[in-house]
């Protein structure tokens, strides 16, 4: 019965791909960008579902198990604050893509810097560092099906990967957008239901946390178990999300596919609300799991969610609820496969094959590559993608930001910064370099930004298209101060190293971040109402 429910869900996703197959065959714009017609509802769900991956369900519950609630604000508030980059980068890219007909993230780089070499390097980095992220979706699918149903790890990983490759190859971005709506709703509702069932089964939400306060108080306090979330690590994650997330090619391409600025605005406004709520559920499930299974080895902690489902639910309900976690990883993997395919087919030389046939061949090869990487999975999802995907893609941010807002930024600066940054990523990955108490992204980005700035200032421009540069206008120092204040409030060091007092089962500082997430959403709404109309009026004039 468990497998029947899972297969039913997979065939439903495949059916959506079949429904949109004819429209997806119309043109590359339709296949890769859904005709540039992602409405506010579609854009919000596909942006959120695409960003909320296996990391959201399995990685965060695993982090909650190992670290405790100290990891929650980094995700809930940190990812919500990251949506500010959707305004800074996404808003401008959306407008330019309409005027200049961009399809891939590298199209802007090519248009702005007028360098075929830089475009190839930029595209190559996007592809290379997205592959580990593709792999973790495959890893999580295999582990979750194995933990709940007993299906062999590689069989489960191959099964999910195969179905995703099929519906992506059939329906393109439009099918992905609609499956993301379904999968986004499922992810939230089923995770919420699973949370209540697990909390009740573990002895009640308040009761299990009172027990943890006695046995594992570090899971309820700052800086977490093993003092993992020290100030340098904390700030490092906030910086990492802000610079890395908008560089995810599957998110960047959503800026290009949005119907209009209104679609992007609603996505930004609602983003802190969904991150504040959903990320709490998954981290909390992991914390509760610490009370239920106190001695899991590190390599099993990312399976705490299906393990708890198996413990507290029957076969039918556990399989049904597991589809919510599968929705998280599938809604990311499908977008990654499509976006990376668009980059490979449009930015690199390729054989003379019919467009759709070649695209579907690349989708299949990418899915296979992710599966091959998943054959030897890492111990934890969090550590793996932090060292690979997040750091590697964050290096590209200065090239985009400098290209959008600084006329002196040139090709040499961009190439030099990428080279410096990626060399440092490799040195930190292989532990040649280490900075205790600080995430590697801090020195990596510092060196990358310096390289971009200094090299651009010391070298002559080539044929860069500075007409695309948009010097910041219309935003007062007041708003800069407001967002800076929110960033400071997100680093609430006054709550650290204190024995927590529980209110309704949770430490007071967790409730603080609930409130801060909703305040952030309100600030975004006011910002769009007060500032953006003035900017648009000035542009029309």
RAKANOR-V807911 format. One line per field, one symbol per residue. ss: DSSP state (A for helix, B for strand, O for the rest). phi: phi as a letter, one per 40 degrees, with the letter a starting at -180 (. if undefined). A space follows every 50 residues. Layout:
ss = ???
phi = ???
//
This chain:
ss = OAAAAAAAAAAAAAAAAAAOAAAAOOOAAAAAAAAAOBOAAAAAAAAAAA AOOAAAAAAAAAAAAAOOAAAAAAAAAAAAAAOAAAAAAAAAAAAAAAAA OOOOAAAAAAAAAOOAAAAAAAAAAAAAAAAAAAAAAAAAAAAAAAAAAO OOAAAAAAAAAAAAAAAAAAAAAAAAAAAAAAAAAAAAAAAAAAAAAAAA AOOOAAAAAAAAAAAOAAAAOOOOAAAOOOAAAAAAAAAAAAAAAAAOAA AAAAAAABOOAAAAAAAAAAAAAAAAAAAAAAAAAAAAAAAAOOOOOAAA AAAAAAAAAAAAOOAAAAAAAAAAAAAAAAAAAAAAAAAAAAAAAAAOOO OOOOAAAAAAAAAAAAAAAAAAAAOOOOOOAAAAAAAAAAAAAAOOAAAA AAAAAOOOOOAAAAAAAAAAAAAAAAAAAOOOOOOOOOOAAAAAAAAAAA AAAAAAAAOOOOOOOAAAOOOOOOOOAAAAAAAAAAAAAOOOAAAOOOOO OBBOOBBAAAAAAAAAAAAAAAAAAAAAAAAAAAAAAAAAO
phi = .dccccccccccccccccdcccccccadccccbfgfbccdcccccccccc ccbddcccccccccccbhcdcccdcccdcccdcdcccccccccdcccccb gcbbdcccdccccfbdcccccccccdcdccdcccccccccccccccccbg cddcccccccccccdcccccbgccccdcccccccccdcccccccdccccc cchgdccccccccccbcccbbbcgcgfcccdccdcdcdccccccdccddc cdccdccccaccccdcccccdcccccccccdcccdcccdcccbcbccdcb ccbcccccdccbbccccccccccccccccccccccccccccccccbbbda ccbddcccccccdccccccdcccccbcccbcdcccccbdccccdcccdcc ccccbbcccbccccccccccccccdcccccgcbabdgbcdcccccdcccc ccccccccbcccbccccccbddbgbccdcdccccccccccbcccccfbcc ccbfgbcdcccdcdcccccdcccdccdcccccdcccccccc
//
